[in-house]
Amino acid sequence: MSLNVDAASFDLQGGIRGQKGKTGTLEQSQGPGIERVQCRRAGTRLVNIRERLLARSLAPRLAALVGCEQVAPEERTRIAASAAALICMGPIEVFLAVMGSIFMLDLLAIMKGGRRFTSLGSKKQSRILERAFKSRLYLLRGASVLAALPAKVAYYNQDDQCRLLGVDRHELRKEAALHPVTRG
C-alpha cells in the first residue's frame, strides 16, 4: 500500500487534509517538540555538566591514579579537565562506568580505611589502589583500571611528559601523516 500525497492536499498545520488521527501542530502534540528533541540529543549542556562533574571527581584523586607523589593544583585541574573532555567525547555509558569506578574506589576506601578515598593520605591511597588492582573480584580490578585510565592518558599526553619519556609527539604525527591508513 502506498500513500500518494500531493502538495495541495497537505496542510502544514494539521497534516493530510481530511485525515483523522494523531496529526496536529507542534503546540498540540503532547511530547516534546522536534527542536527540543534535537537540542536534547546534541546535549551540549549535558556534556558540559558531565565534564565538570567528572573533572571535579578526578582532580583530587589524580596524583594517586597517575602514580606520582604530587601534582600542582593548577596542573591537576587542567589534566582532570582534559581527561573529562576525553571521556565525555564518548557515549554516556563510558562516563557512567568511570563515575561508577570512582564510586567503587571510594566505597573500598570507606570499607578498608574508614574514610573516603580523597581524605586518605597518599600512601593509603596507593595501597587502596594496589589492593583493588590485585583483588580476585573482577569488578574491583576493573574499577581501579577504569578510574585511572583517562587520568593517565591525559597526564602522559602532555608535551613535557612525552619529552621525559623520550617521545616526540610532533615527529610521530608527521610520520603518521606520511602513511595514511585506508580500509579495503
N, C-alpha and C positions, 0 to 999 in steps of 0.2 A: 504494500500500500504506500503510495507516495502522496505527498501533500504539495500541491501547486498553489502558490500564493502570489498574486500579482501585487504591484505597488499600490493600486487603487483600493484594494480591499484590506490593506494593512493599516491599522491605526496605531500610532506610536504610544498613545495613552492607554489603550485597552487591549492591545494585541490584535488578533484577527477579528474583523467585524463580524458580529453575529455568533461568535464562539463563546459558549458558556464554560466556565471553569475557573482555574486559579490564575487567570491573567489579570493584570491590573497595573497601576502605576507604581513607581518605586516607593512612593509615600504610603501606598495602600498595602504593600507587602508586609508580612509580619516579621520576616527575618531581616538581617542587616542588609543594607544596600550594597550594590556591586562596588561602589567606590570604597566603602568601609571594609569590605572583604579584601580588596586588593591592597589596601593600606595595611591590614592586619597580616596578610601573607608576606608583604615586604618586611614588616616587623622591624623597622629601623629603630623605633623607640624601645621595643622589647629587647633588641640586640644590645642597645646601649645599657639598659638596665642589667642584662645578664653579664655584660663585660665588667661593669662596675662592681657587681656582686662577686664575681669570680676574682677580680683583681684585689678586692678587699679581703677575700678569703685566702688568697695565695701569698699576699705580701708579708704577713707576719710569720709564715711558715717557710719562706723562700730559702733562707740560709740552710735550714735542716734538709729541705727537699733536694737542694742542689748538692749539698755535701761540703760546703765551705763553712769556715768558722763564723765570719760576719760579712754582711753586705751593707754598704752605706744606705741610709734611709731613702735618699732620692733615687739611687740606683735600684733599690728594691721596688719602689713603686713603679719605676719605668719598666723593669723586667716583668713585674706582675701584670702590668697593663699590656705588655707585648704578648705574654702568654695567654691572657684572657682574650685578646683580639684573635689570636691563632685558634683558640678553642671555639669561639663564637662564630668563626667563619664556617664551621661545620654544622651538622644538624643539631637540634636541641637535645637529642639523646646523648650525644657526646658531652655536652655541657652538664646534663643531669648525672652522667656517670662520674665525671670529675668531681662535681659537688658531693655526690654520694661517697666517693672515696675519701674526700676531705672529712666528711662526717664520720666515716668509719675510723679514721685515724684519731679523731677527737674522742670517739667512743672507746677505742682501745686505750688511749691515754688516761681517760677517766677510770676505766676498769683497773689498769695497772698502776697508775701513779696518783690517782685521786683528784687530778686536776685536768683542765683542758690542755690540748697539745701546745697551744701558744703560750700558756703560762708556765710551762716546764722550762728548765734550763736547757742549754744546747746539748749537753751530754745525755740528758734523759730523753730529749727529742730524738737524738741519734739512736739510742737504744730502742726506743719505741719503733722507729722506722726499721731498724735491723730485725727486731722481733717479728714485726709484721711481714717483712720480706722472707724470713726463714720459717714462717708458720706453715703448718700442714694444711691449713684451711686455704683453699684457693681464693676465697673472697678477700681475705686479709692480704694475701700476696698480691692480688690484682689491685687492691686499694693502694698499697704502697707504691706500686709501679705507676698506676694511672694518675695519682696525685703528683708524682714527681716528674712525669714525662713532659708536660707543657712547660714547667718551670725550667727543666734542663735544656729543652730546645731553645727557649727564649734566652737563657743565660749564655749558652755556648754559641748562639747566633750573633753575638756582639763581635765587632771587629777586634777589640783588644784581646778577648779570649781566644779568638781564632789565631791571632798572631802568637800568643803564648803557646798554643798547641802546634805552631808551625804550619798553619794552613792559610793560604792566601785565597780568600773567597772570591775576590775580583778576578784573579787569574783563572780560577776554576770555572767561573761563569763565562769568561771569554772562550775558554777551551770547549765548554759545553755548547756554546753557540755555533762553533765550527762544525759540530757533529750533530745535526738535528735528527731526532728520532721520529720515524714515521711508522704507522701501523699498516700492515698489509703486505 
